[in-house]
């Protein structure tokens, strides 16, 4: 945790040097991620790979794996939307301030 005893004042030259090093490292990481993404996309272009993954996911879902089921459901576009409906006097023109006041009333 930072405190006045362990903070180190850098000159602008040192700060620039450290920033350059960080930028170079960031670029390396970004390129590595891009390469991984490209490799995965190439593997998935092979229809057999995609079929095997899909089949494995279905098998897991059939065995009761809830996470696998959720992935399948979301992938085919049937993820339920979260709907929040205000009723009563708050139904029309409810503002953020109204909600904050309601929360304060409930907290009391």
Phi, psi and omega in degrees: 000139184283138169213176186296339181281329184252008175277138183243126180277123180259145172285164180296328179294316179294318180297318179297318180297313179296321178297320179296316179299316179297320179295319178297314180297320179299318178297320178298315180296317180298317178295322179296318178296319180298318179298315179299316180299315180297319179296317179296319179296322177297317179296322182285341177296331176289112184304327180297318180297314181296320178297317180297317180295315180298316180296318179298321179294317178297317179299317179297317180297319179294332178278358176105009178286106184297319180298318178297319177299315181297321178297315178298312181300314181293324182294324180274005173084025180247026178292128180291142178272147178271120180244131177241123182239129176269137183243167175074219186293344182269000186296326183251133174050051175281128181256168177300323179296320177299318181293318178298318179297318179297317179299316179297322179295319181289328180289336184287000000 
